[in-house]
């Protein structure tokens, strides 16, 4: 095979020839996979193969035999359409698979057969990097800008871990985060938010490499993107470097070395490249970027590389051997040194070592829920956000690696951790518990994903209406099956005078529609406690908490059912005598107490009603049919649902004959009490509709 690289057949290859052979192998695997799939993007993998080769085989600390070793460097491909770069390098390095329970399986993470079935059903080489599907993928990417934004959370996490756990002569955490991005990532607003935050936090463990190729799907970037990107990042406080030739692996390695030596600033490397055109005969750059090259162009391109023109998925044996001698040997040695170090660390600091073990397995420490508040019955009550703040302050003391913050609304979301020693995560104090994300909801959610991918338990917070700005990252959290926590306050009309721009109407329905996301809207302070108790035990699902701004009556649990029913999504809160209701009132959040008041009115009128608190549709849907029928008996068809949100979806619980008191328009600017009257969120309205359904109303 050495003849491919231009050496005599019997002569050993030089290192330079092995480098070029490996780069061209990445390129041709990418070309062949895209061509066979008749789908995908060959251009970027062709252009960036030298960069990815240099980064993986010369620079990164990564052990292919154990891709979840805690102190490995992280690699994110933010321009995820170039996924064949990642599948090629995972295959050529022999990266091994790990399952969801963190068991090392010994089998390849990506096989050559997977690459031959690129973008096909069941292949471990999908169209974009998928974290939950393929070992060696550090984050799901594809929506442009998400990868780089997530990398900021990873960099915050590494600094936090190093600050808490490292000791003199025992450096347990000291890894770097590398993210490759393109013009699309730079244009998306989330990258600007994230870069600004990273510069402020002086994250010198973070390196973004920008593929400056001047091409997007519509053509040259000059039609829409003409800013001075270097000046922009210098303004953010980054160290900006430039490599003028994407094929110059020595210059690439030199720039990466400068990054490793730079302190107090993240690094932004501008890599000038020409997207892979195929052969010099093909100049349709947009097609080369977003379409297969075509059989004839594939042959011409391989000829230019000195590659056998008709060979498909050719992997010269020297290439995996070269990777084994590079990243394989270097990663194994670094991992072995770390294991020896951690053994000494465990002997000297057993409690801290146990914390690291638990964190890596996404487990909780003993007595993690000790001291959670129990709120006494109180008709005046407490706001959901206030109860949440009290719970978070207990949990964050019991779980050392629980960290988070708000998008500039900590004092309003009540998410600020105020106990002694909580501290802020700022430049110079990376080990605090409070993150100040600034007014950057999208980057906040992406950073929370990065923190979670680094095995911290992380939360982000804002007003529920501004969840719209965070939604793309929350969707990725669900797709990656991460146990992230999103605390959203001002869940309905509690901020009445602010008007419809601040009153969430459709947000509950839209998040309920998102697969794999647990949405909880607790009805009083004790339901808030139980919601957190449920959320903290999740290992593979993100959660959204929708909390009230205004006080909610704290229900008397000696009269009504225990709030522990939250763990089943919905439960019978108050019932008719003998458990034989003729009408069921269903509520969530602030409308639960409204249903309770209506229930008492109906009982006084001799009408057998049942109140069901339904904080989570998702959790309820995962209960047995027997349990669901016990809460909502199929033979009781008179049902009223009450929620200060869109009525969309409630028909699944009320049936064709039930009624919903909800929002079919946007809200209005007025005090809360006036809004409740205008839109029918009053006990009298609930009892009126219940009586109508039973044929006992005024109309009857």
Secondary structure, DSSP 8 states (H G I E B T S, - for coil): -GGGGTS-TTS---HHHHHHHHHHHHHHHHHHHHHHHT-S-HHHHHHHHHHHHHIIIII----TT-TT-TT--EEEESSGGGHHHHHHHHHHTT-EEE-TT--EEEEESS-HHHHHTTTSTT-SS-SS--TTTSTT--S---STTHHHHHHHHHHHHHHHHHHHH-BTTB------EEEEE-HHHHHSHHHHHHHHHHHHTT-TTEEEEEEE--EETTEEGGGT--S-HHHHHHHHT-EEEEES-TT-HHHHHHHHHHHHH--SS-EEEEEE-----SSTT---HHHHHHS---HHHHHHHHHHTT--TT--S---HHHHHHHIIIIIHHHHHHHHHHHHHHHHHHHH-HHHHHHHHHHHTT---TTTTTT------EEEEEEHHHHHHHHHHHHHHHSTTEEEEESS-HHHHT----STT--EEBTTBTT-SEEE--S-HHHHHHHHHHHHHTT-EEEEEEEGGGHHHHHHHHHHHHHHT---EEEEE--SSTTGGG-GGGS-SSHHHHHHTSTTEEEE--SSHHHHHHHHHHHHT-SS-EEEEE--SSEEEE--TTTS--GGGGGGS-EEEE--GGG--SEEEEE-TTHHHHHHHHHHHHHHTT--EEEEE-S-HHHHHTS-HHHHHHHS-TT---EEEEEEEE-TTTHHHHTTT-EEEEESS---SS-HHHHHHHHT-SHHHHHHHHHHHTT-STT-
